[in-house]
Amino acid sequence: MTPPPKKTSSPALEKQLLEIENQAAEKNIHIHYDRLEAAGLKLKDGMCKLDGEYHIFVDRRKSVADKIDIIQAFLDQPISEITEKVDE
């Protein structure tokens, strides 16, 4: 039995993702697409501050539309709100 064909995203969504990634880069926010799983536990997407730089981690298995929504949600928050959450 052959596996189902891999879903591809539309060029418009790919372009939108690239634009959002560029917005993040302009704000000096790094985006990482990784497999967010450790010891069999699924980890949540999120933002953290490391050595004074902000990083957004997104599970690479998410759809392009989900990646756009996740990154945009972080970019829509003022950095001060994110800093407060990180420092807690």
Secondary structure, DSSP 8 states (H G I E B T S, - for coil): ----------HHHHHHHHHHHHHHHHTTEEEEEE--EETTEE---EEEEETTEEEEEEETTS-HHHHHHHHHHHHHS-HHHHHHHHH-
